[in-house]
Amino acid sequence: MSEVDITPDQLQELKDRLTSKRQELAKLVKSLSEVTGTKHDCEILDVGDSASLNEMRVRAATLIKQHNDTMSEIDAALIRMKERRYGVSETSGEPIDYERLLVIPWARTAASQ
């Protein structure tokens, strides 16, 4: 396994990005959950309006799942940081480029893998 070439300042920046992104996604999930949890409005008499509402709920539920999946990846990345395994490809054991981690700080592998 190769040594990761990330400075302590870079590591802190990546941790801050992970934490910030997780907070952002948690807020979105909360907001989207309100959409999916809204009861069907009995005053909607138009079939088209009802279909639009159902479509909106399906889209919101899909986004909630995607955001929850990303938050799980972020949580795993934060655990890898604590365990000093962060920034190492889980498939090759080679370091993940800092530039890649800036874009996807929860990345588990290098871009070419």
N, C-alpha and C positions, 0 to 999 in steps of 0.2 A: 504494500500500500504506500502510495506517495504522500508526502507531506503537503498539507494545504497551505497555500501562500496568501493568507488573508491577515491583514494587520488587525490589532485590537480595535482601532478606530473604525475600520471597515466592517468588522464583525458587529460592533455596536450599531452602526448605520443599518446593517441588514436586520438586526434584531428590532430596531425601531420601525423599519419598514414592515416587518412581519406583524408586529403588534398593532401598528396603525391600520394595516389592511384587514386584520382580524376584526378590529373595532368597527371599521367601515362596513364589512360584510354582516356583522352581527346586527347593526342598525338596519341594514337593508332587509335582512331576514325578518326582523321584528315588524317592519313596515309591510312587507309582503304577506306575512302571516295574518295581518289584519284583513287583507283582501281575501285570502282564502277562507278565513274564519267568519266572514260576513254572511249572515243568513240571507237566504233568497228573499228578496223584497216582494211581498205579496201584491204590491201595487204595480209591478211590471206586468202589463197586460200584453205587450207586444212580444211575439215569439222571437223576433230578431233581437230585441233588447235582452231577452233572457239568454239567447244563444251567445251574444256578445259577453254577457256577464260570466257565463260558464267558461268561455274561451279565455277570458282574463284570469279566471281562477286557475285554469290548467297551466297557463303561462307562468303565473306567480308560483305555483307549486313546483314547476320545473326549475325556476330560478332559485327557489329555496333549497332544493336538493343540490344544485350546482354550488351554491354559496356554502352550504353545510359541508360538502365534500372538500371545498377549498379550505375552509376553516379547519377541518381535520388534518389536511396536509400542512397547514401553518402550525398547528399544535405539534405535529410530529417533528417539524423542522426545529421548533423551539426546544423540544426534548433532545434532539440531536445536538443542539448547541450546548445544552447543559451537560451532556455526556461526552462532549468534545469529539463528536463524529460528524459535525456539520461541515458541508462543503466537500464531502467525499462521495464519489459516485457509488451507489449501492450495487451496481453491476460490475464495474471494472476495478473499483478501489482507487481510481485516479482522482486527483483534485478536480472540482468543478470550477470553471473559469469564473472569476469575480464578476465579469461583465454579464455572464448568464445569471448569476445570483442577483444582480441588481434588477434584472428584468423579471425573473421568477425566483424570489428569495426562498421559496419552499421546494425548489428543484431537488430531485433525488439522484439525477444522472446528468452527465454532460450532454450537450446538445446533439452530438454525433452518435449517441448510443441509442 
